Every structure is written in structure tokens, then in C-alpha cells.
Amino acid sequence: MTATQETARSAFGALETPEPLPAPEIEARAGALLAQLDLEEKITLMYGDVSFWSGLVEMLSHPKEFWVAGVVPRLGLPGIRFSDGPRGVCLEGATTFPVAMARGATWDPALEERVGDVIGKELRALGGNLFGGVCINLLRHPAWGRAQESYGEDPWLLGEMGAALVRGVQLHTMACAKHYALNSMENARFSVDVTVDPRALHEIYLPHFKRVVDEGVASVMSSYNSVNGEWCGQNRTLLTEILKEMWGFKGFVVTDWILGMRDAYKAALAGQDLEMPFRMHFWQHLRNLVAEGKVPVERIDDAALRMIRQQVRFAQGRDPKVYSREIVGCEAHRSLARTVAQKSIVLLKNEGGLLPLTQGARVAVLGRLADLPNTGDRGSSNTRPAYVVTPLQGLRAALGEDAVLHDDGLDPARAAQVARQADVALVVVGYTHEDEGEYIPPDMLSRLPELLPPPTPEEAPIAQGMAQMAPQAGQAFAGQSVGFSPGGDRASLTLRPDDEALIAAVAAANPRTVVAIMSGSAVIIEGWRASVPAILMLWYPGMEGGHALADILLGHANPGGKLPFVVPKSADDLPFFDRDATAITYDLWHGYRKLERDGVAPAFPFGFGLSYTTFGLSDLRLERDALGSADTLRATVTVTNNGDRAGDEVVQLYVAACESRVERAPKELKAFARVSLAPGESRQVTLAVPTANLAYYDVEMGWVVEPGRYVAIVGRHSLDAEALRAEFSIA
């Protein structure tokens, strides 16, 4: 066996067997292993293997390879070997995909499953066994700093894309879904208490988590924030009553890092299984809590069994030869990253058919982001690819050096002069990790000293040194080096003033101007969108993003991305957002639901995106127009490519409840399908919606499927004037 294969085997160690085992056998093996552990070993499974103060030094010194917990060498238990995400494995040389929000814009679960397959395979090849990058927090407001790590504003889209990533990753290793729950703010995540009523909780903020639980996700990470007065990491309603009892979750719950729980007694009884990544509250207090009878041994057994069960489950039926080190960042995986970036780009405007560019066009590529490797946040989701293709590099590779001019855009007048020399000007604007991303308060260590474990005598100098360098130590909480950037929630939803000034100058100099926006969520562009003929969302497009952008601009690939959120004309149209809030209420209303309810026209609707071809929808038929409460709505529609280019359309099914006794959104997304069609090709698409998915949540009765009249609306986006409609009833 080669050294690389041996490394791969270490992900699950002695548990690994080449043949898959049936579920009863997995359960039996897990139970047998649990029976061989003494109480001390079981408790040891419930916290990270690294001492707190020396672990902080390790964080500050260099990026961590894996965060490990629960190794039991005498039984061959490999423990948890965690690496983060979600745009790829956060290890040297692994493939960097576009951020999750960009992948949400593909509206393509099959493609996302392929992304997960690569991530899971690369993680296991590198020796890891738990991928912590299935981020499915809902985008409540576009200012959220970590919006880029999730898939969008709609629970159904989030659930389907998250489930697809889980399926792909778990072909090879364990996946962890995060952050459970209602974590849609960044700067205040360590301090905010979110108040939410049961209906909004179950209808808007939890369905996507239940979806990945139903998909069999191995682990769920609790979030930092508080919900209805209790921290999520020790919130019994969330962790036990809903997740484990109501939904039947068989995996394990892991805390977010360091401040993910604050009280060992509360957390243990609430259903927290694993405190990561350091020896903190469980390490200090759990033994005494069990000895005193405050935490029953059965709770310890349950937590230990949950972690052992998943290790046994994912050790089975995989061939170690598949996981050689050579697959990490290989050509096939990089090619997929390019395909994903192509399919994620959303064409928002294309007046006069400016795009695709004509053969032989001379292009000026302008802006401070035009030649900057810009793959997204540099917090816990940071990746380390072998290279990053910038927009400038992508255009030069496609057109040749002589056909591409460049200016960094720092002087708008100079950039305008360069633009005049070209047939087309491409302005690359937007954000970087300095504008949005993970945020660690620089005084974090000094804020909550009572939550930090006492140093050992050997660690006392370390603790004293950390106190003297609190800003740098605070930055370490994200698991990155001192270079961890400020990020955080956005202060503004518009571009930087210098970006808008650059657009104005270039557009005045060259009327054939294309603007490409790099961002993790919606950008308000009302100040300049009328002045340019073409606009596209490039997102943070991954290591192959520059090539993908060139493919789209030159027509080698046809844009088919669709917005996974609504783009408003004004921030006033959005829910209240205070990035420093200590208390906030979440309700049913955000995104396209809120704007349509309020009668406010967006700049671009949810699900919107243009193509270089045109599509038509026709012949909407319902299999049945009278349904029972346990039936399934099946809607069939014909999709036709009416143009002369191959392309993709996303067929979107919304449902409106016409006679509800409770307030509902005017319509809600309930199914979708991305369809690839040749020029002139037609295809029938059937979308299925169990009527249970049309229920609302009642605090007394649970999920209620109301009898009455409904409308199925099939279109190309949420406000499609040409959408097809068909009424049906539920008895």
C-alpha cells in the first residue's frame, strides 16, 4: 500500500471495510464499540482533543489541517477529523469552487451533487472524515456578511441544494450542516437573541434543515446566537425536541467553535453531543456533573453512540484506492469548477444584444478587481487552491494578449481613456473579504473571560501573552492565522463610491460597457444600471472563474444562472437589519415574499436571469386538479428553446393559497428544474409537490394542509408576466 493510500485510510482507520454493511449491522457494530468504552472514554468523545490555550497558539501560528476529537486508539476509533468549507476543502491544493451563493444561482441540484462528490473525495484523500461546509442558513437580508456561504433566500431552494451537497459529500465521508438555527447575522452572532414565533420558525427558518436531516446528514452544527432566550448550543427546544425527537435525527450535534456553548450542564441536557475544537466546558465539568447525578449516564451514552454510529457508517463500502493524493485539485475537478462557474453567472441586462462579444473584439478590462484573485471570505471558509484565474487572465487566455487592454481603475479618467481604445469595456467591480465575510471582534478574549478554561501551569505564560495581544488572539477564533480579515456584515448595499465613479467614467467613454459584479449577495445598482447596456453577476467565482467569465462573454457558454434572491431598488424595501443588534425579531417576511406582499417592484425578481437564446413555456397540465391532503400535485409543462443557441432554462413552480385563514405570501416556490435544450428543441417537464408541502404551521395542531382553492404558477422567475397558471383544489 502506498503512503497516500495509508493516509486516506487514516480517515476511518481500523473501522474501514471494503463492503457496505446494512443498517442493522452498522448499529450492532456501533453498539458493540460503545459497550467496550468506560465512562471516562465516553466523556472524552464529547470534546476536542486540543487544549484551549496551546490550541490558540496553534491557530495563530499556521492554518490547522484537521480539528480532531474522540480518538480511541485501543478500539481503532479514528474520531472526528474536521475540515471546513463550503467552496471546497480548506486544505492546501484542494479544488476551489464558486461560493455556495453562486452555486445556488445554478438552481441545479444534480450539479451541486457533483460538487459534493469532489469535495468528499478530496477530503477523504487528504485524511479528513467530516466536511463542515453544508451552510444552509437563510439569506434574510443581503447585508449578512456570510451570505456567500449559503444558497439564497428561499427555504425550498436552500433545502434542495443543501441536500444535493450532502448526497455528494456522503458518497465518501461525513457531512455537517450548519448553523442551526436562525444564524443570519454576522457581527452580532455572539450576542444577539433572535425572537421567532413557531410559525415563522417552522415554515421559514427550519425546513431546509429538516430536508438535509431527511437526506441522512451525519452531523448538524449548532449556531452561536440565542433563540427565544437560550443559546443555540444549549437550546433543548432546537437540539432535542425538534431535531432529535420531532425529526428523528440519528447523527450527532457539534458546537460552533469555542463560544458555541457556554454551560456544560445546560448543553448536555439540551442534546449537545460534541464541543469543538478545544477542551473547554465539557472537559472541565462533565465528569462532576455525571458523578453528582445532574447529567445522566444515558445522555453520555447517547452522545457517544451518535458519534460512533456515524464513524462506522461512513467507514464501510469505500475503496481506499479511490482516495489517492493525486486526485486533489486534479484536472477533472478543476474542469468541474469551471463548469459550475459558467452555470452560476447571472446575466441581468443585455441591451441591444451586446453580449456575446463578436469575434475579434478588442476588450478593455478595468477595475481594481480585474486582476485580483478574489474567491471570497478568508475566515473559516478560506481555501488554498494551487492558482486562481482572474477575469483579466481569463480574457487574455481566450483572446490573446494584444486583444486585451487593462487598467486597475484607480484613476477613473485614465481608465476612461483606455476604454476609448477598445471595442468593448469590461468593468469588474464589487467586494472582497475586506467588505463582507466572517467577523471576529478583536476584543473577543477579553469580552467573556469567565467562559475561558483556566490554563494549566505550562500554559500560564501563553494565557498571559494572549491577554497582552487580544486583537490578534481574537482573530484566531475563526481557525485562521493572524491575517484573518475583518469582513463582517456589509455597511452598505451599494457598490463602493469609487466603483460607481469608475462605471460612470467608463460608460461615458465607451457606450459598449459591460459591468461584472463580484459579490456574495444582492447589490443595489439603481445609481448606475441605466447607464450601461450589459450587467452580470460574477459572484466569487472560484479558481477557474476568469476562464468561465471569458466563456460567457465570448458565447462559448450560454448564461443560464438565476438569482437565488430578489434584488431590491432600495434598502427601505427590505426587513429591518442592525448588524450590532443584541435582540431582533424574525418573522415570515423577507425577500420576494415581502416585496410582493408589500406591492413593491424589485430591480430584479427572485429567480431572474437572461440568456443568449429565448425560451417559451406552454401546455401546462395538472395530473389532477382535485387532491386530498395526502396526495401529490404533478404539473407538466412544455419548455421550448425558441432561439438559435443551445441553452438552459430553469422552470419554477410557485403555489398560491387563495382561501387561507392565515396570512400567507402571495406565492411560494415549491419545485424547480433546470433544463438544457438545443436550438428549437422542446421537452416536457413534470414537477411534483406533495400536498404536505403546502401546509402552514399551527402551534396547536402542527402542520395543517388547508382545504380550498390553490393556483399553480409555472414561470421563469417569481414575477414572470408570461407565467402559466392552473387552479386546483384540496379537499
C-alpha positions in Angstrom: 0.0 0.0 0.0 1.3 3.5 -0.9 1.8 6.2 1.6 -1.0 8.3 0.2 -3.4 5.3 0.4 -2.4 4.8 4.0 -3.1 8.5 4.7 -6.5 8.1 3.2 -7.2 5.0 5.3 -6.4 7.0 8.4 -9.7 9.0 7.9 -11.6 6.0 9.3 -8.7 3.7 10.4 -9.5 0.2 11.6 -13.2 0.6 11.2 -12.9 0.6 7.4 -14.3 -2.4 5.4 -14.5 -2.6 1.6 -18.0 -3.9 1.5 -21.1 -1.9 2.5 -23.0 -3.1 5.6 -26.7 -3.0 6.1 -28.1 -0.5 8.7 -28.7 -3.1 11.4 -25.1 -4.3 11.2 -23.8 -0.8 11.4 -26.0 -0.2 14.5 -24.8 -3.5 16.0 -21.1 -2.6 15.5 -21.6 0.8 16.9 -23.3 -0.6 19.9 -20.5 -3.2 20.4 -17.9 -0.5 20.3 -19.8 1.7 22.8 -20.0 -1.3 25.2 -16.2 -1.5 25.2 -15.8 2.1 26.4 -15.6 3.1 30.0 -17.3 6.2 31.2 -14.2 8.3 31.1 -13.6 7.4 27.4 -17.2 8.2 26.5 -16.9 11.6 28.1 -13.6 12.1 26.2 -15.5 11.7 22.9 -17.6 14.8 23.7 -14.9 17.5 23.3 -12.0 18.4 21.1 -8.6 16.9 21.6 -6.7 20.2 21.8 -6.0 22.1 25.0 -7.5 25.6 24.8 -4.5 27.9 25.3 -2.0 25.9 23.4 -4.6 25.4 20.7 -4.9 29.2 20.3 -1.2 29.4 19.7 -1.5 26.7 17.0 -4.3 28.7 15.4 -2.2 31.8 15.4 0.9 30.1 14.1 -0.4 28.3 11.0 -3.6 27.1 9.4 -4.8 23.9 11.1 -5.0 20.7 9.0 -7.8 19.0 10.8 -9.7 19.6 14.1 -9.7 16.2 15.9 -11.9 14.8 18.6 -12.7 11.5 20.1 -9.8 9.3 19.1 -9.7 5.9 20.9 -6.6 4.1 19.6 -7.2 0.8 21.5 -10.5 0.3 19.7 -9.4 1.7 16.3 -11.9 4.6 16.6 -10.4 7.4 14.4 -12.6 10.1 15.9 -13.7 13.2 14.1 -11.3 14.8 11.7 -13.0 18.0 10.7 -12.2 20.4 7.8 -14.4 23.4 6.8 -16.0 24.7 3.6 -18.2 25.3 1.7 -16.4 26.3 -1.5 -14.1 23.4 -1.2 -11.9 21.6 1.3 -9.9 24.2 3.3 -6.6 22.4 2.8 -3.6 23.0 0.5 -4.2 22.4 -3.1 -7.9 21.3 -2.9 -10.3 22.5 -5.6 -11.9 25.9 -5.0 -15.4 26.1 -6.5 -17.5 29.2 -6.7 -19.1 30.2 -3.4 -22.3 28.5 -2.4 -24.4 31.5 -3.3 -23.1 31.3 -6.8 -23.9 27.6 -6.9 -27.4 28.4 -5.6 -27.7 30.6 -8.7 -27.3 27.4 -10.9 -30.6 26.1 -9.5 -29.0 22.7 -10.4 -29.1 20.1 -7.6 -27.5 17.5 -9.9 -24.6 19.7 -10.5 -24.3 20.5 -6.8 -24.2 16.8 -6.0 -21.2 16.5 -8.4 -19.5 19.4 -6.4 -20.1 17.4 -3.2 -18.7 14.3 -4.8 -15.4 16.1 -5.5 -15.3 17.7 -2.1 -16.0 14.5 -0.2 -13.4 12.6 -2.3 -10.7 15.2 -1.8 -11.3 15.5 1.9 -11.0 11.7 2.4 -7.9 11.6 0.2 -6.3 14.2 2.4 -7.2 12.2 5.6 -10.3 14.0 6.8 -13.7 12.5 7.6 -16.1 15.4 8.4 -16.8 18.2 6.0 -18.2 21.2 7.8 -19.3 23.2 4.8 -23.1 22.5 4.2 -24.1 26.0 5.1 -27.9 26.4 4.7 -28.7 29.5 6.8 -31.4 31.5 5.1 -30.5 34.9 3.5 -32.8 37.1 5.4 -31.0 40.4 4.4 -28.3 40.9 1.8 -26.1 42.8 4.2 -25.4 39.5 6.0 -21.6 39.1 5.9 -21.6 35.3 5.3 -24.4 35.3 2.7 -21.8 33.9 0.2 -21.6 30.6 2.2 -25.3 29.8 1.7 -27.6 29.3 -1.3 -30.2 32.0 -1.1 -33.3 33.4 0.5 -35.9 30.6 -0.2 -36.2 27.6 2.2 -37.1 25.2 -0.7 -34.0 26.2 -2.8 -31.8 26.0 0.3 -33.1 22.6 1.2 -32.7 21.1 -2.3 -29.2 22.4 -2.8 -28.1 21.5 0.7 -29.4 18.0 0.3 -27.6 17.7 -3.0 -24.3 18.7 -1.4 -24.9 16.2 1.4 -25.6 13.4 -1.1 -22.4 14.1 -3.0 -20.1 14.5 0.1 -21.5 11.5 1.8 -20.6 9.2 -1.1 -17.3 9.4 0.6 -17.4 10.8 4.1 -19.4 12.6 6.7 -21.1 16.0 6.1 -22.1 18.6 8.7 -25.0 21.1 8.1 -24.7 24.5 9.8 -25.5 26.8 11.5 -28.6 25.6 13.4 -30.5 27.8 13.6 -31.6 31.4 12.6 -28.0 32.5 12.1 -28.4 35.3 9.5 -26.3 38.0 11.1 -22.5 38.1 11.4 -21.2 40.9 13.6 -23.7 40.2 16.4 -23.7 36.4 16.1 -22.0 36.0 19.6 -24.5 38.3 21.3 -27.9 38.5 19.5 -31.1 36.9 20.8 -33.5 36.1 17.9 -37.1 36.1 18.8 -39.3 34.0 16.5 -42.8 32.6 16.7 -43.4 28.9 16.0 -44.9 29.5 12.6 -42.0 31.6 11.2 -39.5 29.1 12.8 -41.0 26.0 11.2 -42.1 27.5 7.8 -39.2 29.8 7.0 -36.1 29.0 9.1 -36.2 25.3 9.7 -37.5 23.4 6.6 -34.1 23.3 4.9 -32.5 21.8 8.0 -35.2 19.2 8.1 -34.6 18.5 4.4 -30.9 17.6 5.0 -31.8 15.6 8.0 -34.2 13.6 5.9 -31.3 13.2 3.4 -29.2 11.5 6.1 -26.7 14.2 7.0 -24.2 12.8 9.6 -23.9 15.9 11.7 -25.5 19.3 12.5 -23.6 22.3 13.9 -25.4 24.5 16.4 -25.0 28.2 15.9 -23.6 30.9 18.2 -26.7 33.1 18.5 -29.5 32.8 21.0 -33.1 31.9 20.0 -36.1 32.8 22.2 -33.8 33.5 25.2 -31.4 30.5 25.0 -28.1 30.0 23.2 -28.5 27.6 20.3 -25.7 25.3 21.5 -27.7 24.6 24.7 -31.2 25.1 23.4 -33.2 22.0 24.2 -36.2 23.0 22.0 -33.9 23.1 18.9 -31.5 20.3 19.6 -33.7 17.7 21.2 -37.4 18.4 20.9 -37.2 19.4 17.2 -34.0 17.9 15.7 -33.8 14.6 17.5 -37.3 13.9 18.6 -39.6 15.5 16.0 -37.3 14.9 13.0 -35.7 11.7 14.2 -32.1 12.8 13.6 -29.7 9.9 14.3 -26.5 11.9 13.8 -24.5 14.0 16.2 -24.7 17.7 17.1 -21.5 19.6 17.2 -21.0 23.2 18.6 -19.7 26.0 16.5 -16.1 26.8 17.5 -15.2 28.0 21.0 -18.2 30.0 22.1 -20.7 27.6 20.6 -21.8 26.6 24.1 -21.4 28.3 27.5 -22.7 26.0 30.1 -21.8 22.3 30.3 -24.9 21.3 32.3 -27.4 23.1 30.0 -25.7 21.9 26.9 -25.5 18.3 27.8 -29.2 18.1 28.8 -30.2 20.1 25.8 -28.7 17.5 23.4 -25.3 18.9 22.6 -23.0 15.9 21.7 -19.6 17.4 20.8 -17.9 20.6 21.9 -15.3 21.8 19.5 -12.5 22.3 18.9 -10.9 22.6 22.3 -11.1 21.1 25.8 -13.4 23.6 27.4 -16.7 23.3 29.3 -17.4 19.5 28.8 -13.7 18.8 29.7 -13.9 20.9 32.8 -17.3 20.0 34.2 -18.9 16.9 32.6 -17.3 14.3 34.9 -18.5 16.0 38.0 -22.0 16.6 36.6 -22.3 12.9 35.9 -20.8 11.9 39.3 -23.3 14.2 41.0 -26.2 12.8 39.0 -27.0 16.1 37.3 -26.3 14.7 33.9 -27.5 11.0 33.5 -25.1 8.4 32.1 -27.7 7.7 29.5 -27.2 11.2 28.0 -23.4 10.4 27.7 -24.1 7.1 26.1 -26.5 8.7 23.6 -23.9 11.3 22.6 -21.1 8.7 22.3 -23.2 6.3 20.3 -24.3 9.0 17.9 -20.6 9.8 17.0 -19.6 6.2 16.9 -22.5 5.3 14.7 -21.5 7.8 12.0 -17.9 6.7 12.0 -18.9 3.1 11.5 -21.5 4.1 8.8 -19.0 6.0 6.7 -16.1 3.6 7.1 -18.0 1.0 5.2 -18.1 0.2 1.4 -15.4 2.6 0.1 -12.3 1.5 -1.8 -9.1 3.2 -0.4 -7.5 3.1 -3.8 -10.0 5.8 -4.9 -8.6 8.3 -2.5 -5.0 8.8 -3.7 -3.5 12.2 -3.1 -3.2 12.7 -6.8 -7.0 13.4 -7.2 -6.8 16.5 -5.0 -7.1 19.5 -7.3 -6.8 17.3 -10.4 -7.7 18.4 -13.9 -11.2 16.8 -13.9 -12.1 18.6 -10.6 -10.8 21.9 -11.9 -12.8 21.4 -15.1 -15.9 20.9 -13.0 -15.1 24.2 -11.1 -15.1 26.0 -14.5 -18.4 24.4 -15.5 -20.0 25.4 -12.2 -18.8 29.0 -12.6 -20.2 29.2 -16.1 -23.6 27.9 -15.0 -23.7 30.2 -12.0 -23.2 33.5 -13.8 -26.4 35.5 -14.0 -26.9 37.9 -16.9 -29.0 40.7 -15.6 -29.1 43.1 -18.6 -28.1 42.8 -22.2 -29.5 45.7 -24.2 -29.0 45.6 -27.9 -27.6 42.1 -27.8 -24.1 43.5 -26.8 -23.3 40.0 -25.5 -21.9 37.7 -26.6 -19.0 39.6 -28.0 -18.2 39.4 -31.7 -15.1 37.5 -32.8 -12.0 39.7 -32.9 -13.4 42.3 -30.4 -10.8 44.4 -28.6 -11.6 44.4 -24.9 -10.6 46.8 -22.1 -10.7 45.0 -18.7 -10.9 47.6 -16.0 -11.2 47.9 -12.2 -9.3 47.0 -9.1 -10.8 43.5 -9.1 -10.0 42.8 -12.7 -6.7 41.1 -11.9 -7.2 40.3 -8.2 -7.6 36.6 -7.1 -10.9 37.0 -5.3 -12.5 33.7 -4.2 -14.4 35.1 -1.2 -14.2 35.2 2.5 -10.9 34.5 4.3 -12.4 33.2 7.5 -13.3 29.6 8.2 -14.4 29.0 4.6 -11.0 30.1 3.2 -9.4 27.7 0.7 -5.9 27.3 -0.6 -6.0 26.5 -4.3 -2.9 26.0 -6.5 -3.9 29.0 -8.5 -6.8 31.4 -9.2 -7.7 32.7 -12.7 -8.6 36.3 -12.6 -11.0 38.0 -15.1 -8.1 39.6 -16.8 -6.2 36.4 -17.1 -9.3 34.6 -18.4 -9.9 37.2 -21.2 -6.2 37.2 -22.2 -6.1 33.4 -22.4 -9.2 33.4 -24.6 -8.4 36.4 -26.8 -4.6 36.8 -26.7 -2.5 39.5 -25.0 -2.8 42.0 -27.9 -6.6 42.0 -27.9 -7.0 42.8 -24.2 -6.2 46.2 -22.6 -6.0 46.7 -18.8 -6.2 49.4 -16.2 -6.7 49.0 -12.5 -9.4 51.7 -12.4 -7.9 53.6 -9.5 -7.9 56.7 -11.7 -11.3 56.9 -13.5 -10.1 59.4 -16.1 -7.2 57.1 -17.0 -9.5 54.1 -17.2 -11.9 56.0 -19.4 -9.0 56.8 -21.8 -8.2 53.1 -22.0 -11.9 52.3 -22.6 -12.0 54.6 -25.6 -9.3 52.5 -27.3 -11.3 49.3 -27.1 -14.4 47.9 -28.9 -15.9 46.9 -25.5 -15.1 47.8 -21.9 -15.5 45.3 -19.1 -15.6 46.9 -15.7 -15.1 44.4 -12.8 -16.4 45.8 -9.5 -17.8 44.6 -6.2 -16.5 43.4 -2.9 -13.7 41.3 -1.3 -13.1 39.6 2.0 -12.5 43.1 3.5 -16.1 44.1 2.7 -18.1 41.0 3.7 -17.3 37.7 5.4 -16.7 36.1 8.8 -16.1 38.6 11.6 -14.3 38.1 14.9 -14.4 41.1 17.3 -10.8 42.0 18.2 -11.6 42.1 21.9 -13.3 38.6 21.9 -10.9 37.1 24.5 -11.5 40.0 26.9 -15.3 40.1 26.5 -16.1 36.8 28.2 -13.2 35.8 30.3 -15.4 33.7 32.6 -16.1 31.3 29.6 -12.4 30.5 29.0 -10.9 27.5 30.8 -8.1 28.1 33.3 -4.6 27.5 31.8 -2.5 24.6 33.0 0.7 25.7 34.8 2.5 25.0 31.5 0.0 27.2 29.6 0.1 30.2 32.1 2.6 32.1 30.0 0.6 31.5 26.9 -2.6 32.9 28.6 -0.7 35.9 29.8 0.7 36.6 26.4 -2.7 36.2 24.8 -4.2 38.8 27.1 -1.5 41.2 26.0 -2.2 40.7 22.3 -6.0 40.5 22.5 -6.7 41.8 19.0 -4.6 39.2 17.3 -5.8 36.5 19.6 -9.4 37.4 18.8 -8.7 37.0 15.2 -7.7 33.4 15.9 -11.2 32.3 16.8 -12.0 31.6 13.2 -9.3 29.0 13.0 -7.1 31.0 10.7 -3.8 32.9 11.0 -3.3 36.5 12.1 -4.2 37.5 8.6 -7.9 36.8 9.1 -9.7 39.8 7.7 -12.3 42.0 9.3 -15.2 41.1 6.9 -18.5 41.2 8.8 -21.9 42.4 7.7 -21.9 45.0 4.9 -22.3 48.6 5.9 -23.9 49.4 2.6 -25.8 47.5 -0.2 -24.4 49.7 -3.0 -21.0 49.5 -4.5 -18.1 51.5 -3.2 -18.3 55.1 -4.4 -15.0 54.7 -6.3 -16.5 51.7 -8.2 -19.6 53.7 -9.1 -17.4 56.6 -10.2 -15.4 54.2 -12.4 -18.5 52.8 -14.0 -19.8 56.3 -14.8 -16.5 57.4 -16.3 -16.1 54.3 -18.4 -19.7 54.2 -19.6 -19.4 57.9 -20.7 -16.2 57.0 -22.7 -17.4 53.8 -24.2 -21.2 53.1 -24.7 -20.4 49.4 -25.1 -19.7 48.8 -21.4 -20.2 45.6 -19.6 -20.2 45.5 -15.7 -19.3 42.3 -13.9 -20.2 42.3 -10.2 -18.2 40.2 -7.7 -20.3 39.8 -4.5 -21.8 37.2 -2.2 -25.4 38.6 -2.3 -27.6 41.3 -3.7 -26.2 44.7 -4.7 -28.3 47.8 -5.2 -27.4 49.2 -8.6 -30.0 51.9 -9.2 -27.5 54.7 -9.3 -25.9 53.4 -12.5 -27.7 50.5 -14.1 -29.4 52.6 -16.7 -26.1 53.9 -17.9 -24.6 50.6 -19.1 -26.1 48.1 -21.6 -24.9 44.8 -20.0 -24.6 43.7 -16.4 -23.9 40.3 -15.0 -23.3 38.7 -11.5 -20.0 37.0 -11.4 -20.1 36.2 -7.7 -16.9 35.0 -6.1 -16.3 32.5 -9.0 -13.7 30.1 -7.7 -10.3 29.2 -9.0 -11.5 28.9 -12.7 -13.7 32.0 -12.5 -11.7 34.0 -15.0 -11.9 31.3 -17.7 -15.7 30.9 -17.0 -16.3 34.6 -17.4 -14.5 34.6 -20.8 -16.5 31.6 -21.8 -19.8 33.5 -21.1 -18.7 36.9 -22.6 -17.5 35.2 -25.8 -20.5 32.9 -26.2 -18.6 29.7 -25.7 -21.1 29.1 -22.9 -24.6 30.5 -22.6 -25.6 32.2 -19.3 -28.3 30.3 -17.5 -27.9 31.3 -13.9 -30.9 32.6 -12.0 -30.9 34.9 -9.0 -31.3 33.0 -5.7 -32.6 36.2 -4.1 -34.6 39.3 -5.0 -32.6 42.5 -5.8 -34.4 45.5 -4.4 -34.3 49.0 -5.7 -33.9 50.4 -2.2 -32.8 49.1 1.2 -36.0 50.5 2.6 -37.9 47.6 0.9 -36.1 45.1 3.0 -36.6 43.8 6.6 -35.0 45.8 9.4 -31.3 45.0 9.9 -28.9 46.2 12.6 -25.6 44.5 12.4 -24.9 45.4 16.1 -28.3 44.2 17.4 -28.5 42.4 20.7 -32.1 41.5 20.1 -34.1 41.1 16.9 -37.4 39.5 15.8 -37.6 37.3 12.7 -41.0 36.8 11.1 -42.4 35.4 7.9 -41.4 38.3 5.7 -38.3 38.8 3.7 -37.1 38.6 0.1 -39.5 38.1 -2.7 -42.3 37.2 -0.2 -42.1 40.6 1.5 -41.7 42.7 -1.6 -44.7 41.1 -3.4 -46.8 41.3 -0.3 -46.0 45.0 0.0 -46.6 45.7 -3.7 -43.0 46.8 -4.2 -41.4 46.3 -7.6 -37.8 44.9 -7.3 -34.9 45.8 -9.6 -34.7 42.1 -10.5 -37.1 39.5 -9.2 -36.2 36.2 -7.5 -35.3 33.5 -10.0 -34.5 36.0 -12.7 -31.7 35.6 -15.3 -31.3 36.2 -19.0 -29.9 34.0 -21.8 -28.5 34.4 -25.3 -31.5 32.4 -26.5 -35.2 32.7 -25.7 -37.4 30.1 -24.1 -41.2 29.6 -24.1 -43.4 27.7 -21.7 -46.6 26.1 -23.0 -49.3 23.5 -22.3 -49.4 23.5 -18.5 -51.4 20.4 -17.4 -52.1 19.1 -13.9 -52.4 15.4 -13.5 -55.3 16.0 -11.2 -57.0 19.3 -10.2 -58.8 17.8 -7.1 -56.4 16.5 -4.5 -56.6 15.1 -1.0 -54.4 16.2 1.9 -52.1 13.2 1.4 -51.8 13.4 -2.4 -49.1 14.9 -4.7 -49.6 17.8 -7.2 -48.0 16.9 -10.5 -47.7 19.7 -13.1 -46.4 19.1 -16.6 -45.2 21.9 -18.9 -43.6 22.0 -22.2 -40.3 24.0 -22.4 -39.1 25.2 -25.9 -35.8 26.8 -26.9 -37.0 29.3 -29.5 -33.6 30.7 -30.4 -30.6 29.6 -32.4 -28.3 28.7 -29.4 -28.3 25.8 -27.0 -29.1 27.0 -23.5 -30.5 26.2 -20.1 -33.8 27.4 -18.6 -35.0 27.0 -15.0 -38.6 26.1 -14.8 -40.0 27.3 -11.5 -43.3 26.2 -9.9 -44.9 28.6 -7.3 -48.1 27.9 -5.5 -50.6 30.5 -4.2 -53.1 29.6 -1.5 -56.3 31.5 -2.4 -58.6 30.9 0.6 -56.2 30.6 3.6 -57.4 31.5 7.0 -53.9 32.7 7.9 -51.8 35.3 6.2 -49.6 33.8 3.5 -47.2 35.0 0.9 -48.8 35.8 -2.5 -46.9 32.7 -3.8 -44.1 30.4 -2.7 -41.6 28.4 -4.6 -42.4 24.7 -4.3 -40.4 23.0 -7.1 -38.0 23.8 -9.9 -35.9 22.1 -12.7 -33.0 23.2 -14.8 -33.4 22.1 -18.4 -30.8 22.1 -21.2 -32.2 22.4 -24.7 -30.7 22.5 -28.2 -32.0 25.2 -30.6 -35.6 24.5 -31.5 -35.9 21.6 -29.0 -38.9 21.1 -26.8 -39.2 19.0 -23.8 -41.9 18.1 -21.2 -41.0 18.7 -17.6 -43.0 17.4 -14.7 -42.8 19.0 -11.3 -44.1 17.2 -8.3 -45.2 18.8 -5.0 -46.7 16.6 -2.2 -49.6 18.5 -0.8 -48.0 18.2 2.7 -45.5 20.8 1.4 -48.4 23.3 1.0 -49.2 23.2 4.7 -48.8 26.0 7.2 -47.6 25.5 10.8 -50.0 25.9 13.7 -48.7 25.9 17.2 -51.6 23.7 18.5 -52.2 21.4 15.5 -48.8 21.3 13.9 -48.7 21.2 10.1 -52.1 22.0 8.6 -53.0 21.3 4.9 -55.9 23.6 4.3 -58.8 22.5 2.1 -59.7 25.1 -0.5 -58.5 26.6 -3.8 -54.9 26.9 -4.9 -53.1 28.1 -8.0 -50.1 26.5 -9.6 -47.9 29.1 -11.3 -45.1 28.0 -13.6 -42.7 30.6 -14.9 -39.1 31.6 -15.5 -39.0 33.8 -12.3 -41.2 34.9 -9.5 -42.8 37.8 -11.4 -42.9 36.3 -14.9 -45.7 38.1 -16.7 -45.9 35.1 -19.1 -46.2 32.5 -16.4 -48.7 29.8 -16.9 -51.4 29.2 -14.3 -53.7 26.3 -13.3 -56.2 26.1 -10.4 -56.5 23.0 -8.2 -58.3 22.2 -5.0 -57.5 20.3 -1.9 -60.4 18.6 -0.1 
